[in-house]
Amino acid sequence: MEPVNIPTRCDEPVHIMFWRLDEMLPVFVGMCFGLLIGQVMLCMAIGAIITHFFKKYLDLHPDGFMLHIVYWYGVTRKKARLMINPYIRTLLP
């Protein structure tokens, strides 16, 4: 029987070189938008500034916080709020 390779970091977010994908996304979007309007460096700088403040925001919250927000607001394929509110007294009108 051959040994099975078990990843040690299965919950790690996707990385591009040294940075996480959610940190580089504003820079890439700024680069694409800058190519359209002819101001690549300015838009990439704005993306880097947005990334800086976004990173500070994420440092105040636990890991996976953004995934929970995306799930809660229903951006994923499944609807997030399918549970019945437990604080209502009757289920029928």
Protein Blocks (a to p, Z undefined) as FASTA:
>chain_A
ZZddddfblmbccdehjbcfklmmmmmmmmmmmmmnopaklmmmmmmmmmmmmmmmmmmp
cehklmmmmmmnopambdfblcccfkbfbfbZZ
